[in-house]
Each structure stands twice: as C-alpha cells, then as structure tokens.
C-alpha cells in the first residue's frame, strides 16, 4: 500500500470504529434510512404485517432482495422460486465481499470477519472502497464495522416508520425513496479516481435504455455485464496500457 495515500491516522481500533460511525452519520445513513422507509411503506400497502416487514430489513438487510421477496410473496410464487430469485438478486454480495474483505489486515482475516459480512450493504461497501486506501490496513475492519453497524441499526426504525406512514405519501414518493440508495452508490463511485469506474457508469447509462427496449426483464443484468466488461477492456487497452508503456 502506498503510504502517501494514508490520510486517516488512528491510534486505536476504538478510534477507527467511531470514525466509521461518524462517516455513517450523514449521507450513508440518510440514504439507507430513506430506502427502508420506502420498503416499510410498500410492505403495509401490499398487506404484509409489521413483524415480517421488519424481520426482512433486520435479517436480510439487502433492499433489492427484500423487494424481490415482497413482490414474489404478493404474486404467490412457489417457495423454491422465491428462494432462487432472492439468492440471485443478492449474488452481488459475493463480488462485494471478494473486493472489500481482502483489504483487511492479515490479523483481521479470521472467522470473526464472517459476522461482519452481514453489515455489508451497498452504502457501506461504496464508502469503504473509497476510504480504505486512506486507512492503514490494521484499522480497516474496525472502521467498516462502525460504518456498517450504524447503518444496520437504522434498518428496523426506518422500516417501522415507513410502515406507519404508509398511505400518507404517494406511491411515486415511496418508490423514489427506494431508488435513493442506488443513486448514492453511483455518485459515490464517480468520486473514485479510477477510469474504469466512470466508464462503467457511463456505459451502463447508455446501454440500459437500449436493452430495456429489447428485453425489460434482463436489461439490468445485460447492461451491467456488457457495460462493465466494455469499460474494463477500454481502460486496459486504450488507457492503462499506453500509460504503462510510456517511460516518462
């Protein structure tokens, strides 16, 4: 790791933990809370009780998967189909874990890290990927746990509030609250100075509407897969490779 990139200096794990909490208090917490408010409202609107809706937010803690689960329950889909659909919708956590957790120090790569996986959400992952290069490896897990734990603790209150407020806000506002989360994710990654990140976002924006007109059901998957692959290829062949070949 380039020591010149380290800008967050901590003297203890406790200090790193509370730094993560402070980072969460702001945009990450607001974004996640808003999404859970929208999910809570959707749960009540579609006839689910507060206990089940809150259980989903607390123990799944994966808003896209929660929405898939809710939609398939409403349509009375078979249990096996629900399990497969929710699993596929949460497959992103595999790549998120594989990119984030190897950045912990060797001492933190233990069985205890499995408990921290539940705190992994789109917001916590995006902020951690942005901030980890500025943090010494030995303090990264404590920082992540502080950040993720605070966001997770807001999931149930946000869901309960949305459930109680259902009917007081329009359906369009409810859906808008849910989409704040991915919007925050995109804006966070535009702040990361890596060409392929920005290229992938641009390619996704351009390809998304095209694939949607062809097949709405697979448009998100195809635009992400093809756009991300295209961005990586352009970066490797036309940007990074010429830069590495330049002796100056």
SETORFI-157761 format. One record per residue: x, y, z of N, C-alpha, C in turn; chain. Coordinates in steps of 0.2 Angstrom, whole numbers, plus 2048, in hexadecimal, padded with zeros to 3 digits. Each point is the difference from the previous one (the first is absolute). Layout:
BEGIN
 n.xx n.yy n.zz ca.xx ca.yy ca.zz c.xx c.yy c.zz c
    X    Y    Z     X     Y     Z    X    Y    Z A
...
//
This chain:
BEGIN
 n.xx n.yy n.zz ca.xx ca.yy ca.zz c.xx c.yy c.zz c
  804  7FA  800   7FC   806   800  804  806  800 A
  7FF  805  7FC   803   806   800  7FF  805  806 A
  805  801  804   7FF   803   806  7FE  807  7FF A
  802  803  7FA   7FE   807   7FF  7F8  801  7FF A
  7FD  7FA  7FF   7F8   801   7FF  7FD  800  807 A
  803  7FE  805   7FD   7FF   807  7FF  807  803 A
  7FA  802  801   7FF   807   803  7FC  7FF  806 A
  7FD  7FA  802   7FD   7FF   806  804  7FD  805 A
  803  803  805   804   7FD   805  7FC  7FE  806 A
  800  7FA  802   7FD   7FE   807  805  7FD  805 A
  7FF  801  806   804   7FE   805  7FD  7F9  803 A
  7FA  7FF  7FF   7FD   7FA   803  7FB  7FD  7FB A
  7FE  7FA  801   7FA   7FD   7FD  7F9  804  802 A
  800  802  806   7FA   803   802  7FF  807  7FC A
  806  803  7FF   800   807   7FD  7FD  7FF  7F9 A
  803  7FA  7FC   7FE   7FF   7FA  7F9  7FE  7FF A
  7FD  7FC  805   7F9   7FE   800  7FC  807  801 A
  801  804  804   7FC   806   801  801  805  7FA A
  805  7FF  7FC   801   804   7FA  7FB  7FE  7FB A
  800  7F9  800   7FB   7FD   7FB  7F9  802  802 A
  7FE  800  806   7F9   802   802  7FF  808  7FE A
  805  804  801   7FF   807   7FE  7FF  801  7F8 A
  804  7FB  7FD   7FF   800   7F8  7F9  7FE  7FE A
  7FD  7FC  804   7F9   7FD   7FF  7FB  806  801 A
  801  804  805   7FC   805   802  800  805  7FB A
  7FB  800  7FB   800   805   7FB  7FD  7FC  7FA A
  803  801  7FA   7FD   7FE   7FA  7FF  7F8  800 A
  805  7FC  802   7FE   7F8   800  7FA  7FF  805 A
  800  802  806   7FA   7FF   804  7FA  803  7FD A
  800  806  7FD   7FA   803   7FE  7FD  7FC  7FA A
  805  7FE  7FB   7FE   7FC   7FA  7FD  7F9  802 A
  803  7FC  805   7FE   7FA   802  7F9  800  803 A
  800  805  805   7F9   801   804  7FB  802  7FB A
  801  804  7FB   7FB   802   7FB  7FD  7FA  7FC A
  805  7FB  7FE   7FE   7FA   7FD  7FC  7FC  804 A
  802  7FF  806   7FC   7FC   805  7F9  803  801 A
  7FF  806  800   7FA   803   801  7FB  7FE  7FA A
  803  801  7FA   7FC   7FE   7FA  7FE  7F8  801 A
  805  7FC  802   7FE   7F9   800  7FB  7FF  805 A
  800  803  806   7FB   7FF   805  7F9  802  7FE A
  800  806  7FC   7FA   802   7FD  7FD  7FB  7FB A
  804  7FD  7FC   7FE   7FB   7FB  7FE  7FA  803 A
  803  7FE  806   7FD   7FA   804  7F9  801  802 A
  7FF  806  803   7F9   801   803  7FB  800  7FA A
  802  804  7FB   7FB   801   7FA  7FE  7F9  7FD A
  805  7FB  800   7FF   7FA   7FD  7FD  7FB  805 A
  7FE  802  806   7FD   7FB   805  804  7FC  804 A
  807  801  800   804   7FD   805  800  803  807 A
  801  7FC  805   800   803   807  807  803  801 A
  800  804  806   806   804   802  805  7FB  802 A
  7FF  7FB  803   805   7FB   803  804  7FD  7FA A
  7FC  7FE  7FB   804   7FC   7FA  804  806  7FC A
  7FD  805  7FF   803   806   7FC  807  802  804 A
  7FF  801  807   806   801   804  805  7FB  800 A
  7FE  7FA  800   804   7FA   800  804  800  7FA A
  7FD  801  7FA   804   800   7FA  806  805  800 A
  7FE  806  802   805   806   801  806  7FE  804 A
  7FE  7FD  806   805   7FF   805  805  7FA  7FE A
  7FD  7FB  7FE   804   7FA   7FF  802  7FE  7F9 A
  7FC  803  7FB   803   800   7F9  804  806  7FF A
  7FE  806  801   804   806   800  803  801  7F9 A
  7FC  7FF  7FB   802   800   7F9  7F9  802  7FC A
  800  807  7FF   7FA   803   7FD  7FD  7FD  7FA A
  805  7FF  7FB   7FD   7FD   7FA  7FD  7F9  801 A
  804  7FC  804   7FD   7F9   802  7FA  800  803 A
  7FF  805  805   7FA   801   803  7FA  802  7FC A
  801  804  7FB   7FB   802   7FB  7FE  7FA  7FC A
  805  7FC  7FE   7FE   7FA   7FC  7FC  7FB  804 A
  802  7FF  806   7FC   7FC   805  7F9  802  801 A
  7FF  807  801   7FA   802   801  7FB  800  7F9 A
  803  801  7FB   7FD   7FF   7F9  7FD  7F9  7FF A
  805  7FB  801   7FE   7F9   7FF  7FB  7FE  805 A
  800  802  806   7FB   7FE   805  7FA  802  7FE A
  7FF  807  7FE   7FA   803   7FD  7FD  7FC  7FB A
  804  7FD  7FB   7FE   7FC   7FA  7FF  7F9  802 A
  801  7FE  806   7FF   7F9   802  805  7FB  7FC A
  806  802  7FF   805   7FC   7FD  802  7FA  804 A
  802  7FA  7FD   802   7FB   804  806  801  804 A
  801  7FD  806   805   801   805  807  7FF  7FD A
  801  7FB  7FC   806   7FF   7FC  802  806  7FC A
  7FB  802  7FC   801   806   7FB  802  806  804 A
  7FD  801  806   802   806   804  807  800  803 A
  802  7FA  802   806   7FF   803  806  801  7FA A
  7FE  7FD  7FA   805   801   7FB  801  807  7FE A
  7FA  804  7FF   800   807   7FE  803  804  805 A
  7FF  7FF  806   803   804   805  808  7FF  800 A
  802  7FA  800   807   7FE   7FF  803  803  7FB A
  7FD  800  7FA   803   803   7FA  801  807  800 A
  7FB  803  803   800   808   801  805  802  805 A
  802  7FB  805   806   802   804  806  7FD  7FE A
  801  7FE  7FA   807   7FD   7FE  805  806  800 A
  7FE  806  800   805   805   7FF  804  801  807 A
  7FD  7FD  805   804   800   806  806  7FC  800 A
  800  7FB  7FB   806   7FC   800  806  804  7FD A
  7FF  804  7FB   805   804   7FD  802  806  805 A
  7FB  802  803   801   806   805  805  7FD  806 A
  7FE  7FA  802   805   7FD   805  807  7FF  7FE A
  800  7FD  7FA   807   7FE   7FD  804  807  7FF A
  7FD  805  7FF   804   806   7FE  801  804  807 A
  7FC  800  805   801   804   806  804  7FC  805 A
  7FE  7FA  802   803   7FD   806  808  7FE  7FF A
  802  7FF  7FA   807   7FF   7FF  805  806  802 A
  7FC  806  800   804   806   802  801  800  808 A
  7FD  7FC  804   801   800   807  807  7FD  801 A
  803  802  806   807   7FD   802  7FF  7F9  801 A
  806  7FC  7FF   800   7F9   801  7FE  7FE  807 A
  801  804  805   7FD   7FE   807  7F9  800  800 A
  7FD  804  7FC   7F8   801   800  7FD  7FB  7FB A
  804  7FC  7FC   7FD   7FB   7FC  7FF  7F9  804 A
  7FB  801  804   7FF   7FA   805  7F8  7FE  7FF A
  7FE  7FB  804   7F9   7FE   800  7FC  806  803 A
  803  805  804   7FC   805   802  7FD  805  7FB A
  803  7FF  7FA   7FE   805   7FA  7FA  7FD  7FD A
  7FE  7FA  801   7FA   7FD   7FD  7FA  804  803 A
  800  802  807   7FB   804   803  7FF  807  7FD A
  806  803  7FE   7FF   806   7FD  7FD  800  7F9 A
  800  7FA  7FC   7FD   800   7FA  7F9  803  800 A
  7FC  7FE  805   7F9   802   800  7FF  808  800 A
  805  804  802   800   807   800  802  803  7F9 A
  801  7FB  7FB   802   802   7FA  7FA  802  7FC A
  7FF  807  7FE   7FB   802   7FC  803  805  7FB A
  7FC  802  7FB   802   804   7FA  804  806  803 A
  7FD  803  805   802   807   802  807  7FF  804 A
  800  7FB  804   806   7FF   804  806  7FD  7FC A
  7FE  7FC  7FB   805   7FE   7FB  803  805  7FC A
  7FC  805  7FD   802   805   7FC  805  805  804 A
  7FE  802  806   804   804   804  806  7FD  802 A
  800  7FA  802   806   7FC   802  805  800  7FA A
  7FE  7FE  7FA   804   800   7FB  803  807  7FE A
  7FD  805  801   803   807   7FF  805  802  806 A
  7FE  7FD  806   804   803   805  806  7FB  802 A
  800  7FA  7FF   805   7FB   802  807  802  7FE A
  801  802  7FA   807   802   7FE  803  805  804 A
  7FB  804  804   803   805   804  801  7FE  807 A
  7FF  7FA  802   800   7FD   806  805  7FA  801 A
  804  800  805   804   7FB   801  7FC  7F9  801 A
  803  7FB  7FD   7FC   7F9   7FF  7FE  7FE  807 A
  804  801  805   7FE   7FD   807  7FA  803  803 A
  7FE  806  7FD   7FA   803   803  7FA  800  7FC A
  801  7FD  7FA   7FA   800   7FB  7FA  7FC  803 A
  801  7FA  803   7FA   7FD   802  7FC  803  805 A
  804  803  805   7FC   804   805  7FD  806  7FD A
  803  803  7FB   7FC   806   7FD  7FA  7FD  7FC A
  801  7FB  7FD   7FA   7FD   7FC  7FA  7FE  805 A
  802  7FD  805   7FB   7FD   805  7FC  806  803 A
  804  806  802   7FC   806   802  7FC  803  7FB A
  802  800  7FA   7FC   803   7FA  7FA  7FB  7FF A
  801  7FA  7FF   7FB   7FB   7FF  7FB  7FF  805 A
  802  800  806   7FC   7FE   806  7FB  806  801 A
  802  806  7FF   7FC   806   801  7FA  800  7FB A
  802  7FE  7FA   7FB   800   7FA  7FB  7FA  802 A
  803  7FB  802   7FB   7FA   801  7FB  801  806 A
  802  804  805   7FC   802   805  7FA  804  7FE A
  801  804  7FA   7FB   804   7FE  7FA  7FC  7FC A
  802  7FA  7FE   7FC   7FC   7FB  7F9  7FF  803 A
  7FF  7FE  807   7FA   7FE   803  7FC  807  801 A
  803  805  803   7FC   806   801  7FE  803  7FA A
  804  800  7FB   7FD   803   7F9  7FB  7FC  7FD A
  800  7F9  801   7FA   7FC   7FD  7FA  801  804 A
  801  801  807   7FA   801   804  7FD  806  7FF A
  804  806  7FF   7FD   806   7FE  7FC  800  7F9 A
  803  7FD  7FB   7FD   800   7FA  7FA  7FC  800 A
  7FF  7FB  804   7FA   7FC   801  7FB  804  803 A
  802  804  805   7FB   804   804  7FD  806  7FC A
  805  802  7FB   7FE   806   7FC  7FD  7FE  7F9 A
  7FF  7F9  7FF   7FD   7FE   7FA  7F9  803  7FF A
  7FF  803  7FA   7FA   803   7FF  800  808  800 A
  805  802  804   801   807   801  804  803  7FA A
  804  7FC  7FD   804   802   7FA  7FE  7FC  7FA A
  801  803  7FA   7FE   7FD   7FA  804  7FA  7FE A
  7FE  7FC  7FB   804   7FA   7FE  806  802  7FD A
  800  806  7FC   806   802   7FC  805  802  805 A
  7FE  804  806   805   802   805  803  7FA  803 A
  7FC  7FB  801   803   7F9   803  805  7FD  7FC A
  7FE  7FF  7FA   805   7FD   7FB  806  805  7FF A
  800  806  800   805   805   800  805  7FF  806 A
  7FD  7FF  806   804   7FF   806  805  7FA  7FF A
  7FD  7FB  7FD   804   7F9   7FF  806  801  7FB A
  7FF  804  7FB   805   801   7FB  805  805  802 A
  7FF  804  806   806   804   803  806  7FC  801 A
  7FF  7FA  802   806   7FB   802  804  7FF  7FA A
  7FE  7FD  7FA   804   7FF   7FB  803  807  7FD A
  7FC  805  800   803   807   7FE  806  802  804 A
  7FF  7FF  807   806   802   804  806  7FB  7FE A
  7FF  7FA  7FE   805   7FC   7FE  804  802  7FA A
  7FC  802  7FB   803   803   7FA  804  806  801 A
  7FD  805  804   804   806   801  806  7FF  804 A
  800  7FB  805   806   7FF   804  805  7FD  7FB A
  7FF  7FC  7FB   805   7FD   7FC  802  805  7FB A
  7FD  805  7FE   802   805   7FC  806  804  803 A
  800  800  807   805   803   804  807  7FD  800 A
  800  7F9  7FF   806   7FC   800  803  801  7F9 A
  807  802  801   804   802   7FA  802  7FA  7FD A
  7FC  7FC  7FD   802   7FA   7FC  7FC  800  7F9 A
  804  800  7FB   7FC   801   7F9  7FB  7FB  7FF A
  801  7FA  802   7FB   7FB   7FE  7FA  800  804 A
  800  803  806   7FA   801   804  7FB  805  7FC A
  803  806  7FE   7FC   805   7FC  7FE  7FD  7FA A
  804  7FD  7FC   7FE   7FD   7FA  7FA  7FB  800 A
  801  7FC  806   7FA   7FB   801  7FA  803  801 A
  800  806  804   7FA   803   801  7FD  803  7FA A
  804  803  7FC   7FE   803   7FA  7FD  7FB  7FB A
  804  7FA  7FF   7FD   7FB   7FC  7FA  7FD  802 A
  7FF  800  807   7FA   7FD   802  7FA  805  7FF A
  801  806  801   7FB   805   7FE  7FE  800  7F9 A
  805  7FF  7FB   7FE   800   7F9  7FD  7F9  7FE A
  802  7FB  803   7FE   7F9   7FE  7F9  7FE  803 A
  7FF  803  806   7FA   7FE   804  7FA  801  7FC A
  7FE  806  7FD   7FA   801   7FC  800  7FC  7FA A
  806  7FF  7FD   800   7FC   7FA  7FD  7F8  801 A
  803  7FD  806   7FE   7FA   801  7F9  7FF  803 A
  7FE  806  803   7F9   7FF   803  7FB  800  7FA A
  801  803  7FB   7FC   800   7FA  800  7F9  7FD A
  805  7FC  801   801   7FA   7FD  7FD  7FA  805 A
  802  801  806   7FD   7FB   805  800  803  807 A
  7FB  803  802   800   803   807  802  7FB  806 A
  7FF  7FA  7FF   801   7FC   806  808  7FF  801 A
  804  800  7FA   807   7FE   801  804  807  7FF A
  7FD  805  7FF   803   806   7FE  805  803  805 A
  7FF  7FF  806   804   802   805  807  7FC  801 A
  7FF  7F9  7FF   805   7FC   800  805  801  7FA A
  7FD  800  7FA   803   801   7FA  804  806  800 A
  7FD  806  802   803   806   7FF  806  800  805 A
  7FF  7FD  806   806   800   805  806  7FC  7FE A
  7FE  7FA  7FD   805   7FB   7FE  804  803  7FA A
  7FC  802  7FB   804   802   7FA  803  807  801 A
  7FC  805  803   803   806   802  807  800  804 A
  7FF  7FC  805   806   7FF   804  806  7FD  7FD A
  7FF  7FB  7FC   805   7FC   7FC  803  805  7FB A
  7FC  804  7FD   802   804   7FB  805  806  803 A
  7FD  802  806   804   806   803  807  7FD  802 A
  800  7FA  803   807   7FD   802  804  7FF  7FA A
  7FE  7FE  7FA   804   7FE   7FA  803  807  7FE A
  7FB  805  7FF   803   807   7FE  805  802  804 A
  7FF  800  807   805   802   805  807  7FC  7FF A
  7FF  7FA  7FF   807   7FC   800  803  801  7F9 A
  7FD  800  7FB   803   801   7F9  802  807  7FE A
  7FB  804  801   801   807   7FD  803  805  806 A
  7FF  7FF  806   802   805   805  806  7FE  804 A
  7FF  7FA  804   805   7FE   804  806  7FD  7FD A
  7FF  7FC  7FA   806   7FD   7FD  805  805  7FD A
  7FD  806  7FC   805   805   7FD  803  804  806 A
  7FD  800  806   803   804   805  806  7FC  803 A
  7FF  7F9  800   805   7FC   803  806  800  7FB A
  7FF  800  7FA   805   800   7FB  804  806  7FF A
  7FD  806  803   804   806   7FF  805  800  805 A
  807  801  7FE   805   800   805  801  806  805 A
  7FC  805  7FE   801   806   804  7FA  800  805 A
//
